[in-house]
């Protein structure tokens, strides 16, 4: 089972989360999402897997781009997802994916719950389907 981290090396929480994963002997595939933004479909999967009510919960609402794009008044989930894809700085980080499980590394310890999951027993629903 491959583990991925959507990582921004400039972000202290992202660096802390990666270090914590390595302390737990997990060497994830690193996706620098500022260079390679996740697709709208992948972002939709993150929102679903983390049981968020809206893509806005995955957004950095204090970023200047959020205000410049007028997203505070936007209610269309697809437009919010597209904005995160087009402006990856708007995405909360880091995001860790381990099989069908997804966690936001804020705080970094949040990801521990999905790293030690036994996927052979009690598989959760697959958010990518």
Beta strands, then each sheet from edge to edge (+ up, - down):
strand 1: 3-7
strand 2: 29-32
strand 3: 95-98
strand 4: 101-104
sheet 1: 2+ 1+ 3- 4+
end
